[in-house]
Amino acid sequence: MMSSFLSGLSRISADFYIVIAVLILEGLLALWLLHRSGMLKTRAARIVSVLLLALALGLRAAAFDYATLDYLNFLSRWVDFFRQYGGFRALRHPIGNYNIPYLYFLALFSVLPVDDLYLIKLLSTLSDLLLAWGVLLLCSRFTKSRTRLLAAFFVTLFLPTVVLNSAVWGQCDSLYVAPLLLGVYCAMSDRPWTSIILAAVAFGFKLQAVFILPVYPVFLMSGKLGWKHLPAFLGTYLLLVLPAVCFGRPLWETVTLYFNQTGSIGSGLNYNSPSVFAVFTDIKNQSAAAVTGIVLAFFYMLNLLAVAWVNRKRLNDRAVLALCLLFAIGIPFLLPHMHERYFYGADILSLVLAFSFPLYFPTALLVQFASLLGYHAYLKMRYLLLMNYGAAALIVAFALSLVCFLSALREAAQKGRKRKT
């Protein structure tokens, strides 16, 4: 018994040192990204960045032992499945309701001699750092203030929903939002091939990327993308799932995995989400209401695209950013079966808007408030406030985003008239 106890202590100690080592490496990567972006040119910036990174990573490490029901009932069991059936060889079996690229990581974690809970959260922490870098780069399209850009980077890392999502919950929403932000930045920066590849990577990790992906037809309208770039999306997606096919997963089943998972999101109209179904709760015919929500979300998206098409010659970066946020708020707001985390893209895009145009800072506060109500409901298993308060906050945030979009179009029109005169 004593030898077993000492062995357990040794294992815990080994895991601890591995976690610390990986966090240090992730912190060094973050510093390199900040240096590469020109953010560490002064001694003060370097000192502050090191201290804030240490605090952000330490805060996450403090929550690494916390296991939610999602981990206990799903993630840990999926890792055990990979462990039982041969690691990567188990990819030939249908397992879980995540897409193939994330399952690669779970398969890898199943063969590593480290607690898989820590590995899952280390992966999410890494994606948090990439997410913060994406926020910084996207904000750099609108401001050159290094102080403001550094603030955007670190506020992202300390944003409550970001910390709770990765370090506490062990979720991976930053893993799809980060490449989406970087993809939008690359499209604005006239790097269409990189942009479309990053969009495919985001879609490969999470279906929820479709809440923001409608901005890509907007890039087509504005000339930032061409039709010749679109096959790269399909090609990248196929490359992402190809390893699973090589391990024996049927190709068609692998490519169409999202269609086969539509039933896994649940049949309820709302799952602690600040959607329209948090306002209208006493609905008798839920199947009809679900269809209505899907139709409304589709027409909402089409209407935004139609407005963008009519104003395609006035689509500056500010208008496109506002459109991204309008998609990220409006589509999941109208859809049925939405969960607590499905406004994660709106959380981050509203923060980009806030640091790019401080006049709209209330938008970020409103979206964060709405999302946190759902997080609290899941993590604490009780409501702090009813979710219709969050829905009301999102409606105001939507209105502010719409004002930003329309003012951007008006500003572009005024500049166009001045050039003509």
N, C-alpha and C positions, 0 to 999 in steps of 0.2 A: 504493500500500500504506500509506504514511504517513497519507494522508487517511482511509483506511478505519479505521486504528487510532485516529486522533483522533476519528472519528465514533463508534466503539465506546465510547471513554471518555466522550464526551458523553452517550451513551445511558445508560450505567451511572450517571453522575452524576445525570441527570434522574430515573431510576427511584429512586435513593437519596433524593433530596430529596422526591419524591412520597410514598415510604413513610414518611419521617420526618414529613411534614406530616399524613398520614392518621393515623398513630399519635398525634400530638399532639391531633388532633381527637377521636380515640377516648378518649384520656386525659381530655380536657375533658368529654366526655359522661359518663365514669365519675364524675368529680368532681361533676357536676351531679346524677347519680343518688344519690350519697351525700349530697349537700346536701339533695336533695328528701326523702330518707329520715330526715333529722334527725341524721345521723352526724357532721357537721362543725361542731358548736356551740362547740368549744374550739379554741384555737390549736394545741395539741399534736396534736389529731386531724387538723387541716388539714395540718400539716407532715408528719406520719407518712404520711398518705394520699398526698400528692404524691410523697414519696420512694418509697414502696412501689409506687405506680403506675408511676413512671419505671423502677424496677427490673424490674417484671413485663413492661412493654412492651419494655424494652431486652433482656431475656432472650429474648423472642420474636423480636425483630428479628435477634438474633445467629444464629438458626437458619433465617432466611428463605431462605437460599441452598441449604439442604439439600433435595435431591430424592429421594424414595423411589421404589421401583418402582411403587407405586400411581399416583404422579404421572406417571412416565415412560411407563407402559404404558396408562394410562387417562385421567386428568384432562387431561393435556397434549394427548392425541390428540383428546379430545372438544372442547376449545377450538379446536384446529386445524380440526376438522370444521365448527364454527360459522364460523370465519374463512373457510374455503374456500367455504362455501355461503351466504354472505350474512348472517351474524350472526343476528339474531332470525328472519329468514325461514327459517332452517334448522330452526326448532322444529317445522316440519311433518313432519320426518323422525324416525324412531325412532333415538335415539342414547343410548348409555350405559345404566347400570342405576340411575340416580338418578331420583327423581320430578321432575315438571315444575318446581316452584318453584326448586329448586337449579339447574336447567338455565337458567333465566332469567339467573342470575348468570354462568354460564359463557358464555352468548351475549353478555352485556354485556362481559365481560372480553375477548372475541375482537375487539371493535371499539375497545378502549382502547389507547393507545400506551404501555403499561406491561407489563413481564414478567408473564405470567398466573400464574406461581408466586407472585409477591408478592401479587397481587390475591386469589388463593385464600386465602392465609394471613392477609391483612388482614381478609377477611370472617370467617374463623374466629376471629381475635383479637377482633373486634367481638362475636361471639356469646359468647366467653368472658366478656367484661365483663357482658353481659346475664345470663349464667349465674350469675356471682358475685352480681349484684344479686338474682336469683331466690332464691339460697341465703339471702342476708341477709333478704329479706322473709319467706320461709317460716320461718326461725328466729325472726323477730320475733313470730310467733304463740305462741312458748313462752318467750321471754326478752325483757326490756326493757333489758338491759345493753348500752349502746352499745359498750363495750369488746369484749364477746363477739361482737356483731354485726359490728363492723369486722374482728375476727379471722376470723370465718367468711367474710367477703367476700374477704379477702386470702389466706387459706389455700386457698380455691377457686382463685384465680388462680395460686397456686404449686403446686397439687397436681400431682404428677408426671404422672399420666395426662392431665390437662387440658393441660399445657404440651406434652407429647409429641404428643397428638392433633392439636392445631391448628398449633403453630409448627414442629414437626419433621415430622410425618406429612402435614400439609395436609388433614386430615380435618375433618368438620363436625358431629361428634356433639353438640357444644354447641348447634348450631343447632336441634335438636329437643328437647333436654332443657331448655333455658332456657325456652321457652314452656310446656312441661309443668309446670315448677316454678311459674312465674307463674300458670298455670291452676289448680293445686292451691291456691295462696295465695288467689287470687280466689274460689274456691269456698268456702274456709274463712271468707273475709271477706264472705260473702253478696253476691258479685257474679257471679251465675250466667251472665249473658249473656257477659261478658268471659271467664269461665272456659272456656265451651264453645267460643268462638271461638279462644282460644289452644290448646285441645286439638286443634282442626282444623288449625291452623297447624303444630303439631308433627307431626301425622300426615301433613300435606302434604309435609313435608321428608323424613321418614324413616319407613319401615315399622316400625323398631324401637321407635317410640312405643307399639306395642301391648303392650310389656312393662309399661308403667305405666298405660295407658289403662283397664284394668279397674277402677281406682279410681273411675271415673265412675258405674258402677252403684251403688257404695257411697255416693256423694253423693246419688244418687236415693233410696236407702234411708233416709239420715239427714235428708232434706228440704232439703239444700243446693241441689239441682237439682230442677226439675220436668220433666215430660214435654214441656211446651210449649217448653222450651229446646233440646231435642235437634235439631229441624230446622235450627237455626243451625249445627250441625256440618256437615251436608251442604251447606248454602248457602255456608258459608265455603270448604269444599273445592272446590266448583264454581267459585267466584270465583277461587281460586288457579290453577286449571288453564285457566280461560277464555281468557286471552291466547294460549296455545298453540293452542287451537281456532280463534281468530281468525286465526292465521297458517297455518291449513290442516290442523292435526292432527285426525284424526277424533275426535269427541266420545266415543264409547263406548270407543275404544282408549285415550283419554287418561284417562278416569275409572277404567278398570279396569287401569291400568298395573301396579299391584302384582301382580295375578294373573298377568300375562304375564311378570313378572320372577322368579317363584319358582324357575325353573331356573337363574338366574344366581348363586345363592348357593353353588353347588357341590354335588357328590354325596357328599363325604366326611362322615363323622359328626362330625368335629371339626377346626377350623382354629385351633390354638393357643389354644383356649378352655378355661377351668377348669370345664367342664361335667361332667355325669355320664359323658360319653363320653371324658373324660380318665382316668377310673377304670377303666371297662370298655373296653379297647382291643382285646382279642383276640376280635372278633365276626365270625363267618363270614357270617351272613346280615344284611348291613348294611341292606338295604331293610326287612326286618322290624323291625330295631332302630330305624330311623328312624320308622316308623309307631308303634311302641310309645312312643317318646319324645314324639311329638306328642300321642298319646292321654293319656299321663301328665300332660303340661303342661296340657292342656285340663281334665282332671279336677282337677288341683291348683288351677287358677284357680277352677273351679266350687265346690270345697270351701271355699276362702277366702271366696268370695261367699256361700255358704250360712251359714258361721259369722257373717259380717257381718250377714246378714239376721236370724238368730236373735237377735243382740245389737244390732240396729239402734238401739234406744233408749239404748244405752250407747256409741255411737260418737262419742267426743270427738275433738278434733284430734290428740291423741297417738296414739290407736288408728288413725286414718286414716293418719297419717304412717308408722306401723309397717307397716300394710297395703301402702302404696306400696312400701316396701322389700322386703316379702315377695314382692310381685309381681315387682319388678325383679331379685331374686336367683333366685327359684324357677323362673319361666317359662323364661328362657334357660338355666338350669342343666339342665333336663330336655329341652329341644328339641335335635334334631340340627342339623348344619350351622352351628353357631354359630362366629363369628369372634372375634378377640382383643378387639375394641372393644365387643362387645354387652353388656357389663356396665357400660357408661359411666353409665347411669342409676343403677345400684346404687352406683357410686363416689360420685356426688353426693348421693344420698339418704342414704347412710350417713354422709356428712359433716354433713348437716343434722341427723340424729339425734344425732350426737356433740356438736355445739355446742348443741343444744336440751336434751339430757339427757346431761351429761358422763359419767354412769355407763356409757353405752354407747359410749364412745370406742373401745374395742377393735374394735367392729364396723367402723368406718371403716378402721382399720389392716389388718384381715383382708381386707376387700374390695379395698383398694388393693394389697395384696400379691398377691392372686390375679390382678388385672388386669395388674399390672406384669410378671408372669411371661409373660403372652401378648404384651405389648408388646415385651419383651426378645426373645422368640423371633422376632417378625417383624422388628424393626428391626436386630437383630444377626445374624439368620439362624442362631441356635443357642440351645439351651435353657440357662438359668441353673440351673433345677431342672425336673424333670418336672412337667407340668401337673396331675398328680394331687395335688401339694402345694397348688396353688391351689384345686382342688376341695374338699379337706379344709378349707381356710380358709373357703370359702364355706359349707360345712355348719355350721361353728361360728358364722359371722355370721348364718346363717339362724336358728339356735337362739336367739341373743341377740335378734334382731328379734322372734321369736315370744314370747319372755319379755316384751319391751317391750309387745307388743300385748295379751297376756293380763293383764299388770299394769295396763294402761290400762283395760281392761274392768272389772277388779276394783275399781279406784279409782273408776270411774264408778258402779258398783253400790253401793259404800259411801256415796258422796255422795247417791245416790238414797234409800237407807234412812234417812240422817240427815234428809233433807228431810221424809220421811213421818212421822218421830217428832217 
